[in-house]
Amino acid sequence: MLYAFELSGEHGELPRAEVLACLDIAGAVYSEHAFFDQCLVVDIDGICGIGGIDEIDSTNCSADIIDKKMEWVAERLAFSHHIVKVAKICDTDIDTIIEMAEKFDVGKHIVAGETYVVRAKRIQHNTRINGANLEGRVGGSIYRKGYSADMKNPDVEFRLILTERCVFGSIVASIDRSAYEVRSPQKKPFFYPGVLMPRMARALVNFSKAGEGDLFFDPFCGTAGILVEAGLVGADVIGLDVQGKIIGGAKMNLEAFLPDYSLFVGDACRVPLVDGCVDAIVTDPPYGRSATIRAESLDHLYAHSFAEMYRVLKSGKIAVVVSEQPVEGFVRDAGFVVAETYLQKVHKSLTRRILVLFKE
C-alpha cells in the first residue's frame, strides 16, 4: 500500500530522513516508491511489531493496521505535515487529475454515511493550477459517487499534493506542529540563548531511533531541550552538564513536561555510566563561543567526550551529534562509523553539521 508523507520543506534532506527513521522505529516493512519536492511516497507491505502500539507480528497486514501505525508515526514526526493513503499518482495536468478522480475507487477511503472535503496543496512552483477550482471539480466527482461534502467538519479529508506529479489520497494522520511551538525555548520555565528548537531536537531524537523504554543520554544536555523531546516519545532520559546553574534550569524544564528523568552535574570526558548501558545518544556539544569549557582545549573535550559516548553506547546503536565545525576525525578516532552527514544553514555565519553515528 502506498502512503505519501507531505514534508515541511524546512530542509532538503532532513524531513525525508526523519520519515524513514520513524518507519524503521515503527517496524514498517517498506520501500521507497517515489521522492518528489516535499513529498515522499513509500510502499508499506506490513508491520513487524517493534513500534509504539500493540505489537503486530505479520506482514501483508490490513490497511486498518497500517493506518493505525501511521497515526503513531505522526505523533513522532516533526518535519512533516500529513500522512496520506495514496489513491492515485498522475501527471500534474488538470484534465488528467479530473479523469483520475472520476475513476478511482473511493470506497477504499470513505464509507457510506461519512462526509468529505477536498484540499489541494501546491508545492513551490511545480504547477500553476488553481487549487480552489481543482478542489471543487474533484469534490464534485466524489459527490457524484454518492457522498456528502462537509467543508467545516468532514469525516475524511482528501488531499491533492501538487508537486512534480499529483499525489492524491486521503489523510490518515496529521502532525501537530503547534505542539512544538508550545515547547519553544522562550516559553519554557528556564531559557538560555542558542539552543535547538523543539522540531529540530525531535528530528534528532528520531534519527537516533530511540524507542519507548530505551535509555537515552545527552552528555551536554544544557537546558534539556533534547531530553524533553526524547522523554515525550517514551525514552528514559539521562542528562549531564558541567555547569550546575544550567542543570538547575534543565531540571525546571524537564519537570514541566516529564514525570521522570535523571540529571547530573559532571564532566562529559568522564561520564559516570557503565560500559554499553545506553540505547541512544543525541547531543549538541559546546563550540567554545559562549559555553564554559572545563577542558584543556576544545580538541581535548571532543576527543575524550566522543570516546566516552562510544564507551557507554550499546553495540549496534546510534549516536547523533550536532556540531558547528567538522568533527568527523574525532568521532572516527573514538570508534564510530559516520552513517550520515547533513548540513543545515542556520544563518549566514552558522552552518550546523548533523552526524548520525553508528557503533558496530
N, C-alpha and C positions, 0 to 999 in steps of 0.2 A: 504494500500500500504506500502511495506517495504522500508525503507531508512536506509542506513548504514552511520555512521559517522566514518571516518578514524581518529583516535585520535593520538595526538602527542607523547604520551608516556612519557611526562615530569614528570608525577606523576601517581601513581597507581589509585587514586580516582578522582582527581580534573577535568580531561578532561571529564569524563563521567558525573559528577555532573554539569559541566558547560553546556553541551549539554541539559540536562534535564531542567535546569533553563531557557535556551533560548527558548526551545519548549513551556514552560509554558508562558513566556512573549509573544511569538508569537500566543498564543491561540490555539495551536495544540491539537487536541483530539487524544491521542496516548497511546500506551502501549509498554513496553519493550518486544522485541521479543527474543533477544539473546545478550549476552555480551561476546565478545572474547578478546584476547590480542590485545589491541589498536584498537578495532573495536566494536562499539555499534550499534546494529540493532534495530530500533523501527518500530512499525506498526502504521501508521498515518491514521486515519479514516476521518479526516476533520479539518476545521479551525473554531474557534468560534468568530473571529472578534475582538480581542483585541491586535493585533500586530502593527507593524510599517508601513504596507502598507494599501491600501484601505480595510475597514472593510468588512468581509465576514460573514454573519450570516447563516451558514449552515454547516452540517456535510455531510459525504459521497460526498464531492465535487470532482471536476475533478482533474486529475493528474496535469494539467497545473496550476491550482490554488495552489496546494500544492507545486509544483516545484517553483513557484514564491515566495511563503513564505519561502522556504528553501534558496533562494538567500538572503532574508532579514536576516535569521538566520545566514548565513555565514558571513555577514557583522559585526555581533556582536561577533562571536566566536574568541577565542584566542588560545585555546589548541587543535585545530583540523586542519586537512589538507584539506579534501574533504568531500562533501556530495554526496552519490551515491544512485541513484534509483536502487533498487535491482532487478535483473532478476532471479537469482537462488543462492541458498546456497547449497554447496555439499561438499563431503569429499575432503581433500587436496591430491588427487591422480590424476596423470596426465591423465590417461585413463578416469577416471570419469569426470574430467573437460572438456576434449575434447568432450565426449559424450554429456555433458550438453550444450556445445557451439553449437553443431550441432542441438540440439532440441529446444533451447529457441526461443521465439517469438521476433525476432529482431525489428519488426515493432512498438513495444511499446517504442522503444528507439531511432530510427532513421527513417527519412522519405526519400522517393525517391529523389535522387539527392544530398543528403548530403554525406560528406566524413567522415571517421572514422580513429581512431588509437586505438590500444590495449596496455595498460600498466599494468605490474604486479608489485606488491609491496609485498616483503617478510617481514613478521613481526618477528623480533627476530630470534629464531632458530626453528620455528614451522615446517619448511619444507626445503628440500634440492633441490626442483625442480628448474631447470634452468629457470629463469624468461624470458630471451630473447627467448629461444626456445618455451616456452609456449605462449608468445605474438604472435609469428609467426603462431603457429598452430591454436590458437583461431581466430586470424585475418584472416586466410585462410578460416575458417568456415563462417565468416561474408561475406567475398569476394564471396564465392560460393552462397550466398543468393542474390547477385546482387548489392552489394555496393562497392564503390571505397575507397581504403585506401589513406590517406594523412599523412605522418609521421611528417610534419612540421607545418601545419596549418589546422587541421581537424575540422569539424563541431561538431563531437561527440567524446568524449574520453571514451572508455570502460575501466573499472578498474577491475583488479583481485587482491583482498586483500587476501593474503595467510597467514592466521593466524591458529588457531586450526582447522578451516574449511576454505573453499574457498568461499568468498563472491564476487559475480560477478554482475556487472551492469554498468550503465552509469553515469558519473559525471553530477550533476545538478548545483553544485556550489562549488567553492574553496575558501579557506580562504587566504587572502592576508597577510601572516605573515611578509612580508618585510615591510609593513606599520608600524608595531610595532617597527622595528629596526630604522626607521627614527625618532621615538619618544623616543629613548633610552635616559637615563638621561644625558649622556655625550654630546649629540647633541642638547640638549635644551639650550635656552639662559642663564638659571641660573642652575648651578649644585651644588648639595650638596651630599656628600657620604652617603651610607647606605639606599638609598630609594628603593622602589619596582620597579621592571622592568615593562614596559608597559603591557606585556602579562598577568602578574600576576595581575596587577591593573585592567585590563579589566575583567579578570575572576571574581574578587571580586565584581566588579560592576554588572556583570551578576548574581552572587549569590544573590545580593540584589533585583533582579528583577525590577530595576529601568527602567521605560519606558519613552517614549518621552513626554516632558512637566511635568514630575514629579519633585518635589522639592527634591534635593539631597544635603546631608550635610556631610562634613568631619570636625569634631571639632579639629583634629590635622593635618591640611592639609599639613604642611611642604611646599615642593616646588610644590605642586599641581598635582603630578603625577596621583593620583586617580581622582581628579576633571577633569583633561583633558579627561580621558577615559570616565567618566560619561557624560561630555558635548558632546563628539563626538557621543554618542548614543542618544542624544536629550534631556537629562535631563537639568533642570535649576539648576546650581550648586552654592552652598554657602560654603565658606571655612573660618575656624577660626584657628589662631595660636597665641601663646603668644609672639612670637618674631617678632618685626617689620621688622627686616632685612630679615627674611625668607618670610614674607608676601610680601615684595618688590620683592623678587625673584619669588614667586608664581605668582605675577601679570605679570612679564615678560614672564613666561612660558605659562600662560593662554592666553595672548594676541597673542602669536604665533600660537594658534590653535583654539581659540573660539572667537565669536563676543561678547558674553555677559557672565557675571559672577559677583559674589559678594564675596568680601573678607573683613575680619575684623581682627584687632588685638584684642585679648581678651583671657579670661580665660575659658577653657573648663569646669571648675567647676561652672561657672556662664554664661551660654550661653544666648546671647541677642536675643532669639527667643521665641515666644509664645508657649503655650502647644499644642501638637498634630498638628503641622503645616508641618512636614517633611514626605515625602513619602519613603525615603530610606536613610540609613546611612552606609557609609563604612569608616573605619579609621584604621590607623596604629599608635597607641599611642606610646609615647616615653618610653624607657625601663630604662632610668637613666644612660646609658653608656656615651653618648656624648651630649644629649639634655639638655638644661637649663630647669629645672622644678621649676616653681614658686608655689610650694605647700609645705605643712608641711612635707609630705613624699610621696613616690610612692603609698603606700596604700591609703592615703588620696586622691591623684589625681585620682586613679582608682575608688574608691568608689563614689566620687562626680561626676566625669565626666560620668560614666556609668548611674548614676541616672539622670543626665541632658539629656543624649541621650534618655533614656526611656521617659522622660517628653515631649520632643519635637517631638518624633516619633508618627505618627498616629497609632491607634489600627489596628491590622491585618497586619502590615507592618514588614519589615525585616531590621535588622542592621547586619553588618559584621565587626568583629573586628579581627585584626591580633595582636598576642602577642608572645613575646619570652618566657613567663612563664605562668603557669596556672592562669587564671583569672576567672574561672567558678564561684567561690564563689562570686566575686564582681558583675558579671552580673546577677546572680540569686537573690542576695540581692536587686539589682536595680529593679527587677520585670520581667526580660526577661526569656523566655524559651529557653534553648540551643537546637536548632533543629539538628545541625550537628557540628561535630568537625573533622577537618582534620589536619594532621601533615605533614609539609614539611621540609625535611632536606636540609638546605641551604649549610652548610659545617660542618666539624667535631664538631665545638663548637656552632653551631647555628641551632636550630630546631624551625621553626615557628609553632604556633598554630593558626589555622583559625577557628573562631567560627561564625556560622550562627545562629543569634538570632531572636526570634520572639516575638513581643508584642501582647499578646492576647487582 
